Amino acid sequence: MGKYEIIATAAFGLESVVADEIKALGYDKVTVENGKVTFTGDEAAICKCNLWLRCADRVYLKMGSFRATTFEQLFQQTKALPWSDIIPEDAEFPVADAKSVNSKLFSLSDIQAITKKATVESLKQTYNKEWFAETGAKYPIHVSILKDVVTVSIDTSGAGLHKRGYREGFGEAPIKETLAAGLIIISKWKSDIALIDPFCGSGTIPIEAAMIGANIAPGLSRSFASEKWDMIPDGMWKKLKKEAYEAIDHDAQMSIEGYDIDGRLVKSAMQNAENAGVDEHIHFQSRPMQELSSSKKYGKIICNPPYGERMSERESVLRLYEEMGKAFGKLDTWSYYVITSSEDFERSFGKKASKNRKLYNGRIKCYYYQYFGPRPPRKKSIETESNAESAE
């Protein structure tokens, strides 16, 4: 088994959550930076991270990092990277993506073209041929330049990890599955705690919660670019997927509810939950937020309400937040978790958050307002009280 430097990218604000996920998989030496978490792992780590990371955007195999302020430096140092250690002779190796921030090299098309040329020249020397048909497995190359420091990687994921494979229909402003999972993990929700999303849309937050509660690996129903790579030992993907299937908790008991005022979205949410294999754990209903209620004494509300990004929507959205404050207040022993781009949310909601965390929903800077309710009594003490009452 080899040792590789692996990069898991993440939305700003979720890096520490992804780092904790990587540690939970058994990889303890992690480095957290803006938008990414780097660690060392073997071939199994590449498979496990793609299968199990709920909040990462993609998993990359880092080829190397160096400083370059001219295209000649970019070419020579990219050419010197150990491409043939990873890329076989018949591989397809497009330079799929390039980014440049605060750097002298900023033309993305030129960066991509030069990286491709340098990779070809390197592989020519190893395989002693002048032309590559590129008919085999895909190895998408990614180039990122930050303050003149170039990082060259290969994308092991293919499609972004938020594409779990269950979502068919979605609303006007769907929340990414990776961010939804992050909101749930940050809230410290567990499967024995009631959960309501009164703005469920296509059901992403309730579905991600149910997948967490049933211990369903988020990547179990999709494929990855690295599944076809020669460097991954035969049978490894199959073995790790089998283990993931066996790890599912089929007996999990959960109380998860999703409401939305739009009946079409509720139908879509129900179909998505069925696709994800968690429909038995979630009750979806067409219902306005103002009718929020529960017979459970303790629980968590986790939601992604409308933001009102357009000026014309701002007043109506602030009124909605005011109504949320009144409706949520009826469940006064519950905890509330609300993500929105509004800096005026607390004022409209009528209560200052216990904690606030900056997150990004796509390119939109948001705030995750967290309101902590009272802690429920420990189950042990509840059982003791009921036993004492029985004795009386």
N, C-alpha and C positions, 0 to 999 in steps of 0.2 A: 504494500500500500504506500502511495506517495504522500508527501506533505505539501499542501498548497496554501497560499494566502487567498482567503475568500472574503468577498465584500458583499454584505447584504445592504442594499439601499433602502431608505425609508423616507416617508414624508417628514418634513421638519416638525419636531415636537414628539415624534414617535421613536426616535433613536434609542432611548433608554429602555423602552418597552421591547423593541427588537433585541437589544442586548440581553435582556432577561430571558427572552425566548431561546436565544442561542445558548446561554448558560444552562438552561433547563434541559437542552439536548445533550449536554455533557461537555461543552467547549467553554473553558473558563477564562482563557487569556484573550479578552476582547478589547478593542480600542474603539471608543465612541467619538465620532466627529459629526459635524453638521451634515445631515442627509445620508449618513452611512455608518455601518458598524463593520470593522475588519477583524478577522480572527484566522487562526491556522487550523486546518482540518484535512482529512483524507478524502478519498472518493466517496465514502459513505456519508461524509458530512455534506457534500454537494447534494446527494439524493435526499437526505433527511431534512435539510433546510428547505429545499423546494417543496417537499411533502408537508412539512409541519409548521413553518413560519406563517403566522396568521397576519402579521402587520408589516412585513417587509414588501417592498415593491418588486425587487428582482434579486437574484443571487448571481454574482459575477466571480469568475476565476481571474485573479489579478495576474497579469503577465509581467508587469514591471512599472516602475515609476522613475522619472528623471526630469531634469530641468532642460527646457528648450525655448530659445528666443528667436531662432531662425528655422526655416523649413529644412535646411540642410541638417541641423541638429536633430530635428524631429525624425527625418528620414534615417540617418545613421543609427540613432539610438533605438528606434523601433526595429530596424533591421537586425540589430544585435540581440534582440529578445529571443528566448528559446522556443520559437514557434513550432518546430517539428516535434517537440516533446508532447505537444497537445494535439496539433492539427495533422491528420493523416493525409496521404498523397491525393486521395480522391475527394477531399472535403470541399464543401462550399463555405467560403469565409468572407462574406460581405462586411464592409465597415458600415454597420447598420446605424450607428449613432455617433455624433460628436457634439461636445459642449465646450465652450470657452468663456471664462469669466475673468475679467481684470488681467488679461494676458496680451503679449505682443502678437501672438498668433491668434487671429480671430475669425478668419475666413473658414467657415465650417466645411464648405465644399472642397477647399484646398487641403484642409487637415485630413479629410476622409480620403481624398485621392492619393496623397503622399503616404498615408498609413497603409493603404492597400498596396501601393507600389513597393514599399519597404518590406511588407510581409511576403509578397510574391518573390522578391529578390532573395530573401532569407530561405524560403522553401525551395527555390531553384538550386541553391547550393547543396541542400540536404538530399533532395530527390533526383538531382542531376537531370532536370528536364526544363524546357523553355516555356511550356504552356500547361495550364491546369484546366481540366474539363469542368471541375467543381460539380460533379454529379452525385456526390455522397452526402453524408449528414451535414447539417448546417452548424457552423461555429460563428455566431454573430459577434463581430469585434466592436468594442465601445471605447471611444477616446474622450477623456475628460481633461481639460486644462484649467487649472485654477492658479492664478498669480504665477504663471509661467512654469508651473510644475505639471508635467504630463503623467496621467495614469492610464495605462492601456490594459483593458480587460476583455474577457470573452464571456458573453451572456449565456449562463447555463439554463436559464428559465424558458426563454422563448417569449411567449405572451406574458404580460405582466401578471404577477401572482394574485392580483385582485380578481382575475378571471378564473373563478372557481369552477365554472361550468354549469352552475344551476340557474343563473339569472337570464330569463328570456325577456320579460317585459319590465320596464322601469318608468319611473315618473319623470317629470320635467328636470328635476335637479337631484339625480340619484347620488347617494353617498357611496364611495368606494368600499368594497368589502373589507379591505385592509384597514381603512380608517374606522369603520364600524366595529371591527374586532378590537381595535385599539381603545375605543371609547368604553367598551365593555370591560376590558382588562384593567384599564385605569380606574374604573368604578369599583373594582374588587368584587364584582358580582360572582356568585357561586350558584350552582344548580339548585340548591335548596332555598334560594331566595326568590320571591315573586318578582317578575319584571313586566313592565308595561311600556310600550312605545305608542303614544297617542297620535303620532304623525308617521306611521310606519311606511307609507308609500308602497314600494314594491317588496317590502318586508326584510330589507337587508339586516337591520339591527336585530330583530327577533331571530332571524335565521342564523346569523353568526353566533348569537348567544346559545341557541339550541345546539349548534355544532360544537361549541366549547363545552357545554354541559354534558353532551354525549361522547365527548372525546373523539370527534370525527376529524381526522387530518384534513385541513382545508384543500390540499392538493390531490386528494385521493381520486377525484373524478375527472382529472385532466391529464394532459401529456406535457412533457418538457423537452426542450431542445437537447439536453444532455442525455436523454434516454437512448439516443442512437450513437452516442460517442464511444469510440474504441477504447478510450482510457478507463471507462467504467467497467469493472470486472463483470463477466457474464453472470447473469442471474441476480445481480445485486439489487437492481430496481424491483424485480419481481419479488424478491425476498422481503425487502423493506415495505413494499405495498401490502404484502400478505400480513406482515406484522402490524401494520397500521389498521387493516381490516379487523384483525383479532383484538385490537386495543379498544374498539368501539364499545361503549357501555350501552348495551341494548335495554338494560333495565332502569336506565336513568328516569327519574320522576321530576318533572319541571312544571312550573306555572308561569308560562310566558304568553302575553297577550299583545296583539298588534291592532291598532285602530287607525282608520283613515276615513275622512269624510267622502272620499271618492270611491264609490263602489267598484269601478273598473280596476283601480289600483289594488284593491283588496283581493279581487279575483286573481290578479297577476301575482300578488304576494303568496296566495295559496298554492298556485302552480309552482312558483319558485321554491317554496318550502317542500313540496312533494318531490321536485327534482333533486333537492339537497338531501332527501331522506329524513327530514325532521318534522314533517307535517303533523305527526301525532303529538308533538310536544308544544305546538303553538295554536292558540285560538285567535283567528283573525275575524274582524267584524267591521262593517261599515258603520262608523259612529263618530260624531263630532267630539273634538277634544273637550268641549265644555261639559260633556256628560261623563267625564272621567270618574270612575268609582271602583272600589274593590272591597271584597269581604275580608281580605288579608290585612292583618294589623301592621305588618312590616313588609317593606319591599323597596324596589328601585324603579324610578322612571328614567329611562335613557332615550333621548330623542334628538332629532335633527329638524327643527321647525323651519318654516320659510324665513329667509334672511332679509328680503326686501332690498336687494342690491340696487334696483332702479329707484330713482327719487320718487316716482309716482306711487310706488308701493310702500314707501317708508312709513307713512302715517298709519296705514291699515295694519302693517306688521307690528308696530309698537302697540297698537290697540290689542292685537292678538296676544302679545307678551303680557299685557295687563290682565287679560282674561285667563292666561295660563297661570298667573300668580294666584288668582282666586280659585281656579279649579284644582291646582296642585295643593293648595292650602287645605283642602278638605281631607287630603291624606297626610295629616300632620305628623305621623310617625314614620313616614317614608323618606327616602333620600331621592334627590332629583339631580339629573345630569343633563345639561342642555348645551349643544354646540350651535353657535351662531356667529356671524360676522359683526353683529351689532355691539358697539361699545356702550350703548344705552340700555342694554337688556336689563341689568339689575334695577335701574330706576323704574322702568316700565313694569317689571315683574313684581316690584314692591319689596324686595328683600336682597340684602347683600350676600353674595356667595360665600360659602365657607372656604372655598379654594377656587383659583382660576388658572387655567393652563392654556398657553398659546399653541394652536395647532393650525395646520393648513388643510383645507378641503379643496384639493386641486390647487389652483393658484390663488384661492381666496384665503386671506388671513382670517382666522376664526379664534374664538375664545370658548374654552370648555368650562362652563360655569357649573360648579359642583356644590350642592347643598346637602350637607350631612344631617340625616335624621338621627333620633336616639337609637342607641344600640339595642337590638332585641335581647331579651333575657336568654341566658344560656340554656340549651335544651335540658341539660342535666338538672338545673334548678327547677325547670318547669315539671320534669318528671317527678322530682322529689316532692314538689308541692302537690301534684295530683295523687301521689302515693299517700301523702299525709292526709289529704282530704278523704281518701278511700278508707284510711284507718279510723278516721273519726266517725 
